[in-house]
Amino acid sequence: MSESKYLEYLNSIVDNDVIYHYYSDYDGDGSCEMFALVGETRPYTVVDEEEEKNLYGKIWFINEYGAVEVESDDIEYWESPYVFSVDGNVFITFEQAFTTGSLTYIWGVKNGEPYQPNISKKGNGLKINEFNEIEITHSTYDMMYMDEIGKLGHTWKKYYFYFDGRTFREYGGMKISVSDILNIPNGNMIINEINNKSCEIDSIFYRNNGIININISKESKHEINYYTITIRYDGDNWGFVQSEFGRDYGRGTYLKEMIPSAAVSPKEYPY
């Protein structure tokens, strides 16, 4: 079935408009499938009164055997779904829109059937980075702790994933010590800077993709502020990984694992 035939068939059985579709051989078996959104576009105003549109509707799946509604709820998504390919498998992501964030719905095809993999609806902003890793952002409220209020403050932290041919796996963390950081180039400079700012090191995690997350905190009379420093070995050098706001440090606290059921942690620290 061609893309135009799929669209013609879907339009014939739904009441609303097909506002988005993507046609591809999702599972690499030689037959093409299509995911589509059926509903309407909704304008909204962003910074400087610039108007953009979100997609509001239901997700459908179409193949040579027919069409089925795979997400029956009407949901508002960002305008441009993200498509990526790993190991001959194509996946499409629909980003559910919220006021201060989003949630990534991931769809693929396995044995001719639509499915959501194990990392779907676990985070937001999925993308393939320059190291060919899958990045997912974890949105939490852990910027600070205030007496009589508890933890508050919205933070966004990147976690890293890969596809093992069957399912998605997370680069889980292995807890390491300050002495381990001192073994890497400029490690003493990083530790000295933390100490000079009167911060405490709460935990340090090493991941198999060369990432080290250093969780630190600074306590004052009525509150504790939480920060994180992330460094990466790219095969040649160690360098800072910029936070969501372009700084050498981020806010909040990194977890050992974002999705424990998907995580694979290192067995040893190599430095």
C-alpha positions in Angstrom: 0.0 0.0 0.0 1.3 3.4 -0.9 1.3 6.5 1.3 -1.5 8.1 -0.7 -3.6 4.9 -0.4 -3.1 4.8 3.3 -4.2 8.4 3.6 -7.2 7.9 1.4 -8.3 4.9 3.4 -7.8 6.7 6.8 -9.7 9.7 5.6 -12.6 7.5 4.6 -13.1 6.0 8.1 -12.5 9.0 10.4 -14.7 12.0 11.1 -12.0 14.6 11.8 -9.0 15.7 9.7 -5.7 13.9 9.4 -3.4 16.7 10.7 -0.1 14.7 10.6 1.2 11.5 9.3 4.5 9.6 8.8 4.9 6.7 6.4 7.8 4.3 6.7 9.0 0.7 7.0 9.1 1.0 10.8 10.4 -2.6 11.6 12.5 -3.1 8.4 10.4 -6.1 7.1 9.9 -4.6 3.7 6.3 -3.5 4.3 5.5 0.1 5.1 3.2 1.4 7.9 1.9 4.8 8.9 1.2 6.6 12.2 -1.1 9.5 12.0 -2.8 12.1 14.2 -6.5 12.7 13.6 -8.0 15.9 15.1 -7.3 19.6 14.8 -4.5 22.2 15.2 -4.7 24.6 18.1 -2.9 28.0 18.0 -1.2 29.4 21.0 1.0 32.4 21.7 4.6 32.2 22.7 7.3 34.8 23.5 6.9 38.2 21.8 3.3 37.3 20.8 4.5 34.9 18.1 1.8 32.4 17.3 2.5 28.7 16.9 0.3 25.6 16.6 -0.1 22.4 18.5 -1.7 19.2 17.3 -4.7 18.0 19.2 -6.2 14.6 18.5 -5.9 10.8 18.6 -3.1 8.6 17.3 -3.9 6.0 14.5 -1.8 3.2 13.1 -2.4 2.0 9.5 -0.9 -0.9 7.6 -1.9 -3.2 4.7 -4.5 -4.9 6.9 -6.4 -1.8 8.0 -6.3 1.0 10.5 -6.7 1.1 14.3 -6.9 3.9 16.9 -3.9 3.2 19.2 -4.3 6.3 21.5 -8.0 6.9 22.1 -7.6 10.0 24.2 -7.6 13.4 22.6 -4.2 14.8 23.6 -2.4 18.0 22.7 1.0 17.5 21.2 3.8 19.8 20.0 3.5 20.6 16.3 6.5 18.6 15.0 6.7 14.9 16.0 10.3 13.6 16.1 11.3 10.6 14.0 14.5 8.6 14.6 16.1 5.3 13.4 18.2 2.8 15.4 19.4 -0.6 14.1 17.0 -0.6 11.2 14.0 0.3 13.4 12.1 3.6 12.9 10.4 5.2 15.9 8.2 8.2 16.0 7.7 10.4 19.1 4.7 12.6 19.9 5.4 15.2 22.6 2.4 15.9 24.9 2.4 19.6 25.6 2.1 21.0 29.2 2.4 24.5 30.5 6.0 24.1 31.8 7.1 20.8 30.1 6.1 17.9 28.0 5.9 14.0 28.0 7.3 11.9 25.1 5.1 9.2 23.6 7.2 6.8 21.6 5.7 4.4 18.9 7.3 1.7 16.9 6.3 -1.5 15.1 7.2 -5.0 16.2 6.1 -8.1 14.2 3.8 -5.9 12.2 2.0 -4.5 15.3 2.2 -1.0 16.8 3.8 -0.8 20.3 5.2 1.6 22.8 8.7 0.7 23.9 9.8 0.6 27.6 11.0 4.2 27.7 7.7 5.7 26.3 6.0 8.3 28.6 9.0 8.2 31.0 10.5 11.6 30.2 10.5 14.4 27.6 12.5 16.0 24.8 13.9 12.7 23.3 16.6 13.3 20.7 19.7 11.7 19.2 22.8 13.6 20.4 26.2 14.1 18.7 27.5 10.8 20.2 24.6 8.9 18.6 23.0 8.3 22.0 19.4 8.7 22.8 18.9 11.6 25.2 15.8 11.9 27.4 15.2 14.8 29.8 13.9 14.1 33.3 11.7 16.9 34.6 11.7 17.1 38.4 11.2 19.6 41.3 14.4 19.3 43.2 16.2 22.7 42.9 16.2 23.4 46.6 14.8 22.4 50.0 13.2 25.0 52.2 12.2 24.7 55.8 8.4 24.1 56.2 8.0 23.7 52.5 10.2 20.8 51.4 11.7 20.4 47.9 10.7 22.8 45.2 12.0 24.4 42.0 11.7 22.9 38.5 14.8 21.3 37.0 15.6 19.4 33.8 18.4 16.8 33.6 19.5 14.7 30.6 19.8 10.9 30.9 21.3 8.6 28.2 20.0 5.5 26.4 20.8 3.1 23.6 18.9 0.4 21.7 20.3 -3.2 22.2 18.5 -4.7 19.1 15.4 -5.7 21.1 14.7 -2.9 23.7 16.0 0.4 25.0 18.6 0.4 27.7 19.7 3.2 30.0 23.3 4.0 30.8 22.9 3.5 34.5 25.2 4.9 37.2 27.9 3.4 39.4 28.6 5.2 42.6 32.2 6.4 42.8 34.3 8.5 45.2 36.1 11.8 45.3 39.4 9.9 45.0 38.2 8.5 41.7 37.6 12.0 40.3 41.1 13.0 41.3 42.4 10.3 39.0 41.2 12.1 35.8 42.8 15.2 34.2 41.8 18.4 36.0 39.8 16.4 38.5 41.6 18.2 41.4 40.6 21.5 39.9 36.9 20.5 39.9 37.0 19.2 43.5 38.9 22.3 44.7 36.3 24.6 43.1 33.5 22.8 44.8 35.3 23.1 48.2 36.2 26.7 47.6 32.5 27.5 47.2 31.7 25.8 50.5 29.6 23.1 48.8 29.2 19.5 49.9 29.6 16.5 47.6 26.5 14.4 48.1 27.1 11.6 45.5 29.0 10.9 42.3 27.9 8.5 39.5 29.9 7.1 36.6 28.2 5.8 33.5 29.5 3.5 30.7 29.2 6.2 28.1 31.9 8.2 29.8 29.6 10.5 31.8 30.3 11.4 35.4 27.5 13.3 37.4 28.7 15.1 40.6 25.8 16.0 42.9 26.6 18.8 45.3 24.7 21.0 47.7 25.1 24.2 49.6 23.3 24.8 52.9 22.3 28.1 54.4 20.2 28.9 57.5 16.7 28.0 56.1 17.4 26.2 52.8 19.6 23.8 50.9 20.4 24.4 47.2 21.2 21.5 45.0 23.6 21.6 42.0 25.1 19.1 39.6 28.3 19.1 37.5 28.5 16.7 34.6 31.7 15.8 32.8 32.2 13.5 29.8 35.2 11.7 28.3 34.7 11.8 24.5 37.6 9.5 23.7 40.2 12.2 23.7 39.4 14.7 26.5 37.3 15.3 29.5 35.0 18.3 29.3 32.0 19.8 30.9 28.5 18.9 29.6 26.4 22.1 29.4 23.2 22.2 31.4 19.8 23.0 29.8 20.6 26.7 30.3 24.1 26.6 28.8 26.1 26.5 32.1 28.9 24.2 33.3 26.6 23.3 36.2 22.9 22.4 36.4 20.4 22.4 39.2 18.9 19.5 41.1 20.2 16.0 41.8 21.1 13.2 39.3 19.7 9.8 40.1 21.6 6.6 39.7 19.0 5.6 37.2 16.1 7.4 35.6 14.3 4.2 34.6 15.7 1.4 36.9 14.0 -1.4 34.8 15.9 -0.3 31.7 19.2 0.5 33.3 22.6 -1.3 32.8 25.2 0.0 35.3 29.0 -0.3 35.0 30.7 -3.2 36.8 34.0 -1.2 37.3 35.4 2.2 37.1 38.1 2.4 34.4 40.1 5.5 35.4 
